[in-house]
Amino acid sequence: MNVKGCVGSKKKALEYQEGGKHYVQHAIQPVVYCMKNKLNTIDSNIIKYATRRKPGETSKQRYNKIIHYAKLGIELDDQSN
């Protein structure tokens, strides 16, 4: 039996999403954009949160996640210099 997301499924991972549609609805998924542009984890998470809009999530919550990752990036960059 081919069940979405199960091992042995013929559907490619980029063709579906577990737990929503906030990535697969876009022309290019954040993971593809981030990989093609060789972004680090911090930058990738900023792109991810800027791109998606989860049901029930407010703009303020989304922007606070972006700000949090930007602050993490600054702090980690300061530590490495």
Backbone as numpy.savetxt, mean C-alpha at the origin, in Angstrom:
# Nx Ny Nz CAx CAy CAz Cx Cy Cz
-10.54 -27.72 -6.24 -11.39 -26.53 -6.24 -10.50 -25.29 -6.24
-10.75 -24.35 -7.13 -10.03 -23.09 -7.17 -10.80 -22.03 -6.40
-10.31 -21.69 -5.26 -10.91 -20.65 -4.44 -9.99 -19.44 -4.48
-10.58 -18.27 -4.64 -9.80 -17.05 -4.71 -8.77 -17.00 -3.58
-7.50 -16.78 -3.93 -6.46 -16.63 -2.94 -5.85 -17.91 -2.40
-6.41 -19.05 -2.75 -5.88 -20.32 -2.24 -4.72 -20.78 -3.11
-3.85 -21.56 -2.50 -2.76 -22.16 -3.26 -3.37 -22.99 -4.38
-2.81 -22.86 -5.56 -3.34 -23.60 -6.70 -4.35 -22.81 -7.52
-4.76 -21.65 -7.04 -5.69 -20.80 -7.78 -5.02 -20.30 -9.04
-5.75 -20.22 -10.12 -5.20 -19.72 -11.38 -5.21 -18.19 -11.44
-5.90 -17.55 -10.52 -5.98 -16.10 -10.50 -4.68 -15.53 -9.94
-4.13 -14.51 -10.61 -2.89 -13.89 -10.16 -3.18 -12.98 -8.97
-2.20 -12.85 -8.10 -2.36 -12.08 -6.86 -2.74 -10.63 -7.12
-2.27 -10.04 -8.21 -2.61 -8.65 -8.52 -4.02 -8.49 -9.09
-4.70 -9.61 -9.38 -6.04 -9.56 -9.95 -7.15 -9.53 -8.90
-6.79 -9.75 -7.65 -7.80 -9.72 -6.59 -7.16 -9.15 -5.33
-7.97 -8.90 -4.34 -7.48 -8.39 -3.07 -8.25 -9.00 -1.93
-7.55 -9.36 -0.89 -8.18 -9.86 0.32 -8.61 -8.67 1.16
-9.84 -8.66 1.61 -10.30 -7.64 2.55 -10.65 -6.29 1.97
-11.02 -6.22 0.74 -11.45 -4.94 0.19 -11.09 -4.77 -1.28
-11.27 -3.54 -1.76 -10.98 -3.21 -3.16 -10.14 -1.94 -3.25
-9.59 -1.48 -2.12 -8.95 -0.18 -2.10 -7.62 -0.13 -2.85
-7.11 -1.24 -3.36 -5.92 -1.23 -4.21 -6.24 -1.67 -5.63
-7.00 -2.74 -5.79 -7.24 -3.31 -7.12 -8.10 -2.41 -8.01
-8.75 -1.42 -7.43 -9.60 -0.53 -8.23 -8.79 0.51 -9.01
-7.51 0.63 -8.74 -6.69 1.65 -9.39 -6.04 1.12 -10.67
-5.70 2.04 -11.56 -5.06 1.68 -12.82 -3.72 0.98 -12.58
-3.00 1.41 -11.56 -1.76 0.76 -11.16 -1.78 0.63 -9.64
-1.51 -0.56 -9.15 -1.53 -0.79 -7.71 -0.27 -0.20 -7.08
-0.38 0.30 -5.85 0.77 0.89 -5.18 2.00 -0.02 -5.16
1.80 -1.31 -4.94 2.94 -2.23 -4.86 3.71 -2.27 -6.19
3.01 -2.21 -7.30 3.65 -2.22 -8.61 4.42 -0.91 -8.82
3.78 0.21 -8.51 4.42 1.52 -8.63 5.69 1.58 -7.80
5.59 1.14 -6.54 6.72 1.21 -5.62 7.87 0.31 -6.06
7.56 -0.87 -6.54 8.62 -1.78 -7.00 9.31 -1.24 -8.25
8.52 -0.75 -9.21 9.11 -0.23 -10.45 9.98 0.99 -10.20
9.65 1.75 -9.15 10.41 2.95 -8.82 11.43 2.72 -7.71
11.58 1.46 -7.28 12.56 1.06 -6.28 12.49 1.91 -5.01
11.26 2.09 -4.52 11.06 2.89 -3.31 11.35 2.06 -2.07
11.83 2.72 -1.02 12.06 2.03 0.24 10.73 1.84 0.97
10.78 1.18 2.11 9.56 0.84 2.86 8.79 2.08 3.29
9.49 3.08 3.79 8.82 4.31 4.25 8.10 4.98 3.09
8.81 5.22 1.99 8.20 5.87 0.83 7.06 5.04 0.26
7.23 3.73 0.26 6.17 2.84 -0.24 4.90 2.94 0.60
5.06 3.02 1.91 3.89 3.15 2.78 3.20 4.50 2.60
3.97 5.55 2.36 3.37 6.86 2.09 2.53 6.78 0.81
3.08 6.17 -0.23 2.34 5.99 -1.49 1.09 5.15 -1.25
1.24 4.07 -0.51 0.11 3.16 -0.23 -1.03 3.91 0.46
-0.71 4.64 1.52 -1.77 5.35 2.25 -2.34 6.52 1.46
-1.53 7.16 0.62 -2.03 8.26 -0.20 -2.97 7.75 -1.29
-2.76 6.52 -1.74 -3.53 5.96 -2.84 -4.86 5.36 -2.40
-4.86 4.69 -1.28 -6.06 3.94 -0.89 -7.04 4.77 -0.08
-8.26 4.34 -0.11 -9.31 4.91 0.74 -10.15 3.75 1.23
-9.85 3.30 2.46 -10.57 2.16 3.02 -11.97 2.60 3.44
-12.95 1.73 3.29 -14.31 2.07 3.74 -14.31 2.44 5.23
-14.94 3.56 5.54 -15.04 4.02 6.92 -13.86 4.84 7.40
-12.79 4.87 6.62 -11.61 5.64 7.01 -11.78 7.09 6.58
-11.54 8.02 7.48 -11.66 9.44 7.15 -10.38 9.94 6.49
-10.49 11.06 5.79 -9.31 11.67 5.19 -8.28 12.01 6.27
-8.77 12.49 7.41 -7.87 12.85 8.51 -7.07 11.63 8.98
-7.73 10.49 9.12 -7.02 9.27 9.53 -5.96 8.89 8.50
-6.33 8.98 7.24 -5.40 8.63 6.16 -4.20 9.58 6.15
-4.47 10.88 6.29 -3.38 11.86 6.30 -2.49 11.68 7.52
-3.06 11.32 8.66 -2.25 11.09 9.86 -1.32 9.89 9.67
-1.76 8.88 8.95 -0.89 7.74 8.65 0.28 8.18 7.77
-0.02 9.02 6.78 1.02 9.54 5.89 2.02 10.37 6.68
1.52 11.24 7.56 2.39 12.08 8.39 3.25 11.22 9.30
2.66 10.19 9.88 3.42 9.29 10.76 4.59 8.66 10.01
4.34 8.17 8.80 5.42 7.56 8.03 6.46 8.58 7.60
6.04 9.80 7.30 7.00 10.85 6.95 7.90 11.16 8.15
7.31 11.23 9.34 8.11 11.46 10.56 9.07 10.31 10.81
8.59 9.07 10.61 9.48 7.91 10.75 10.67 8.02 9.79
10.38 8.40 8.56 11.44 8.55 7.56 12.47 9.58 7.98
12.01 10.71 8.50 12.92 11.77 8.95 13.77 11.27 10.12
13.12 10.64 11.11 13.85 10.16 12.28 14.88 9.09 11.91
14.50 8.15 11.06 15.43 7.10 10.66 16.56 7.66 9.81
16.26 8.65 8.99 17.29 9.29 8.18 18.28 10.03 9.07
17.77 10.73 10.09 18.64 11.44 11.04 19.55 10.46 11.77
19.03 9.29 12.13 19.82 8.29 12.86 20.94 7.70 12.00
20.70 7.61 10.70 21.69 6.99 9.82 22.76 7.97 9.36
22.57 9.25 9.63 23.57 10.26 9.22 24.44 10.69 10.36
